[in-house]
Amino acid sequence: MDESERDLLARLWEEHVRMPFPPNMRGREIEGEDMVYLDASIAIGVSSSLSEPFDVKRRDALLRCLAAVEKVLPSIDDAGGAIERYERLREMVALAVGIGDADPRRRPVVG
């Protein structure tokens, strides 16, 4: 695992936690994606990838989130810092998947 990527992910995560959620994204759906749910799903996946072994189930969930955030980004307006927030989410989820794929301890979920 590349420590510099892990450090970057940890720094981005800390910045994300301090950033307020854009009010205009509450209760909003873009391209069929609930923006609060997407944010929370990525946050859960990223935070757990920093503290727990990466597995196929988490990787698949994060890849679905990455596809969703890529889909909605072009339609987000920047009120309340929404673009910055969702671009950071995209960067974090991509890093988490990349780090997890490079981790030799990654193991498939059985059952």
C-alpha positions in Angstrom: 0.0 0.0 0.0 1.3 3.4 -0.9 1.6 5.4 2.3 1.4 8.7 0.4 -1.9 7.8 -1.1 -3.2 6.7 2.3 -2.0 10.0 3.9 -3.7 11.9 1.1 -6.9 10.0 1.7 -6.7 10.6 5.5 -6.1 14.4 4.9 -9.0 14.6 2.4 -11.3 12.7 4.9 -10.4 15.2 7.7 -11.2 18.1 5.4 -14.4 16.5 4.4 -15.6 16.0 8.0 -15.0 19.7 8.7 -16.8 20.9 5.6 -20.5 21.7 6.1 -23.0 19.8 4.0 -24.4 22.2 1.3 -28.0 23.1 2.3 -29.2 23.0 -1.4 -28.3 19.3 -1.6 -30.6 18.3 1.3 -33.6 16.4 0.0 -32.3 16.7 -3.6 -32.1 14.0 -6.2 -29.9 14.3 -9.3 -29.9 11.8 -12.1 -31.8 9.4 -9.8 -29.3 9.7 -7.0 -30.3 11.0 -3.5 -27.5 13.4 -2.8 -27.5 12.9 1.0 -27.5 9.1 0.6 -24.7 9.3 -1.9 -22.6 11.5 0.4 -23.2 9.2 3.4 -22.5 6.0 1.4 -19.1 7.4 0.2 -18.3 8.7 3.7 -19.0 5.3 5.3 -16.9 3.4 2.7 -14.0 5.8 2.9 -13.9 6.1 6.7 -14.1 2.3 7.0 -11.4 1.8 4.4 -9.1 3.9 6.5 -9.6 1.7 9.6 -10.5 -1.8 8.4 -9.2 -4.4 5.9 -10.4 -3.8 2.4 -12.6 -6.5 0.9 -14.4 -7.2 -2.4 -17.8 -6.2 -0.9 -16.5 -2.8 0.1 -14.7 -2.3 -3.2 -17.9 -3.1 -5.2 -19.9 -0.7 -3.0 -17.3 2.1 -3.5 -17.2 1.4 -7.3 -21.0 1.9 -7.4 -20.6 5.2 -5.5 -17.8 6.3 -7.8 -20.0 5.7 -10.8 -22.9 7.6 -9.2 -20.8 10.6 -8.2 -19.3 10.7 -11.8 -22.9 10.7 -13.1 -24.2 13.5 -11.0 -21.2 15.9 -10.9 -22.0 17.6 -14.3 -25.5 18.5 -13.0 -24.4 20.0 -9.6 -24.6 23.7 -9.2 -22.0 25.3 -6.9 -24.4 26.8 -4.4 -23.0 26.2 -0.9 -19.8 24.6 -2.1 -21.6 21.6 -3.5 -19.2 21.1 -6.5 -16.2 21.1 -4.2 -17.8 18.7 -1.8 -18.8 16.1 -4.4 -15.4 16.5 -6.3 -13.7 15.7 -3.0 -16.0 12.7 -2.5 -15.1 11.5 -6.0 -11.4 11.9 -5.3 -11.7 10.1 -1.9 -13.6 7.2 -3.3 -11.2 6.7 -6.2 -8.2 6.8 -3.8 -9.9 4.3 -1.4 -10.5 1.9 -4.3 -7.0 2.3 -5.6 -5.4 1.8 -2.2 -7.6 -1.2 -1.5 -6.8 -2.8 -4.9 -3.1 -2.4 -4.1 -3.4 -3.9 -0.6 -2.1 -7.4 -0.6 -4.2 -8.2 2.5 -7.4 -7.6 0.5 -9.4 -10.8 0.6 -12.8 -11.8 -0.9 -15.9 -11.9 1.3 -17.1 -15.4 1.7 -20.7 -16.2 2.5 
